[in-house]
Amino acid sequence: MRFKLLIGLSTATAAMGLSLSTVYAGTVQYTVRSGDSLYNIAQKYHTSVSSIKSLNHLTSNLIHPGQHLVVSGSSSTSSGSAKSVSYHVVAKSPPKSSTYTVKSGDTLWSISQRFGVSVSSLEKNNGLSSKSVLHVGQHLSVSGAAHTSLSSRAGMPDASLASGAQGYAVAQFAEKFNGVPYQWGGTSPSGFDCSGFVQYVYSRFGTNLPRTSYDQFGSGTSVSQSDLQPGDIVFFDTYGGGASHDGIYVGGGQFINAASRKVEIDSMSSGYWASHYIGARRI
């Protein structure tokens, strides 16, 4: 039996913070990137352009980078029926100021939490990158748009997604922590190390991975680099002696990882990471 995840959230009801929506396992939310089209997104998620347009109330094929789309996928369930999960819609008010002056101890992550915006938005609005360093007294433009967030009653994403859809959901969930500070031994959003980050993300989908990157390298099944899919765990030998570092592949030749200063998205083709890559596992 085929099934879809239908998210019935309108802009008006989300802004009121009063609605409660029921969604079904099988799809994820996709953030449009430069060069995307409805056709290639539909091909990527094995769905149709008309289905994406219908789910997102689009009247044309025009989309733009940064736009969020609900993408319907199809799969089969062993139980023969879709499993429902309830989500609360939480509305946040826009900040009063559109400019923030950096103070001692600030990070893009802490500022993003204070103003209710994403780290990637702060970077884009201020010409920054994941490698940028903030300076005390620096003025940052912060988004003043209200936004909504989805949080499950259980406090975690749905773990019943079909394997293909779950990989995309894992990658999407991992990207929410872009900018979180690095912390040796860290296993929570207050600070992650590399394997702690991977373990935390997968735990939210009902998968209990070992604590270290060395042990995580023995989980799941081996995947060749040419067959990488979002959600696969990629491993690197950074200190010698095996899988001393890992991250989560997000597609487009990029992976997200807790690096030396913070959680960031890096290119697997960059000189350093390409030369230290040792393999990948699919959970």
Secondary structure, 3 states (H helix, E strand, C coil): CCCCCCCCCCHHHHHHCCCEEEEECCCEEEECCCCCCHHHHHHHCCCCHHHHHHHCCCCCCCCCCCCEEEECCCCCCCCCCCCEEEEEEEEECCCCCCEEECCCCCCHHHHHHHHCCCHHHHHHHCCCCCCCCCCCCCEEECCCCCEEEEEECCCCCCCCCCHHHHHHHHHHHHHCCCCCEECCCCEECCEECHHHHHHHHHHCCCCCCCCCHHHHCCCCEEECHHHCCCCCEEEECCCCCCCCEEEEEEECCEEEEECCCEEEEEECCCHHHHHHEEEEEEC
